[in-house]
Amino acid sequence: MFVQMKYIYVTEGHAHNMKNRFAGEGVIEKQPGFIDLSVLKKSSRKGQEEVIVMIRWESERDWKAWETSDIHLAGHRANRGKPSPSYIIDSRQEVYQVLAQK
């Protein structure tokens, strides 16, 4: 299993915007190897909120196929040059191989 983690920091009161952005139905659910997507909010933050989007894939190969797919790239091209929403302070992405699971 392979996990993609997006860490997004938003101004206080805007975590729901990230939930709306990622939790609605989209095309990712139809991608081969997609397992699930969770939107998490860290509970002990003041002044800004930390939102984590966790996407689980069957394999790194499935994730790479999604990242390089025409439909995924088209979405990024459509937003190229547009400013990020003002409530997003910072973001980063990490990816992990799952070594064990119960």
C-alpha positions in Angstrom: 0.0 0.0 0.0 1.1 3.6 -0.7 -0.1 6.7 1.1 -0.1 10.3 -0.2 -0.3 13.0 2.6 -1.1 16.6 1.8 -0.6 19.0 4.7 -2.4 22.2 4.3 -2.4 25.2 6.8 -5.3 27.6 6.6 -6.5 30.6 8.5 -8.7 29.8 11.5 -12.3 28.9 10.5 -11.4 27.7 6.9 -10.8 24.0 7.4 -14.3 23.4 6.0 -13.2 24.9 2.7 -10.6 22.2 2.4 -13.2 19.6 3.3 -15.5 20.9 0.5 -12.6 21.0 -1.9 -11.4 17.4 -1.4 -14.4 15.4 0.0 -16.8 15.9 -2.9 -17.2 13.4 -5.6 -14.5 13.6 -8.3 -12.6 11.6 -10.8 -10.0 10.2 -8.4 -12.4 7.6 -7.1 -12.5 6.0 -10.5 -8.7 5.6 -10.8 -7.3 2.1 -10.7 -5.6 1.4 -7.4 -7.4 4.2 -5.5 -8.5 2.9 -2.0 -9.8 6.0 -0.2 -9.4 9.6 0.7 -9.8 11.1 4.2 -9.8 14.8 5.2 -8.5 15.3 8.7 -8.4 18.4 10.9 -5.9 18.8 13.7 -7.9 19.7 16.8 -5.4 21.7 18.9 -4.5 24.7 16.7 -5.2 28.4 17.4 -4.8 31.1 14.8 -4.5 28.6 12.0 -5.8 25.2 11.2 -3.9 22.1 10.0 -5.8 20.0 7.5 -4.4 16.7 6.3 -5.7 15.0 3.2 -4.7 11.3 3.3 -5.1 9.4 0.0 -4.4 5.6 0.1 -3.4 3.7 -3.1 -2.9 0.0 -3.7 0.7 0.8 -4.9 3.1 3.5 -5.8 2.6 2.6 -9.4 -1.1 3.4 -9.2 -0.4 6.8 -7.5 2.2 7.6 -10.2 -0.3 6.7 -12.9 -2.8 9.1 -11.4 -0.2 11.9 -11.0 0.7 11.6 -14.7 -2.8 11.0 -16.0 -4.3 13.4 -18.6 -7.3 14.1 -16.4 -5.2 15.0 -13.3 -2.8 17.2 -15.3 -5.7 18.9 -17.0 -7.0 20.0 -13.6 -3.7 21.5 -12.7 -3.4 23.2 -16.1 -6.8 24.8 -15.6 -5.6 26.4 -12.4 -2.2 27.5 -13.6 -1.6 31.2 -13.0 -4.6 31.5 -10.7 -3.7 32.6 -7.2 -4.3 30.2 -4.3 -7.3 31.0 -2.1 -6.3 33.7 0.4 -7.1 31.5 3.4 -4.3 28.9 2.5 -1.2 29.8 4.4 1.1 27.0 3.4 1.0 23.4 2.1 3.3 20.5 1.4 3.0 16.9 0.3 4.7 13.7 1.5 4.4 10.1 0.3 4.9 6.9 2.2 5.2 3.2 1.6 3.1 1.2 4.2 5.4 -1.3 5.9 2.8 -2.9 8.2 -0.9 -2.7 8.8 -3.4 -4.4 11.2 
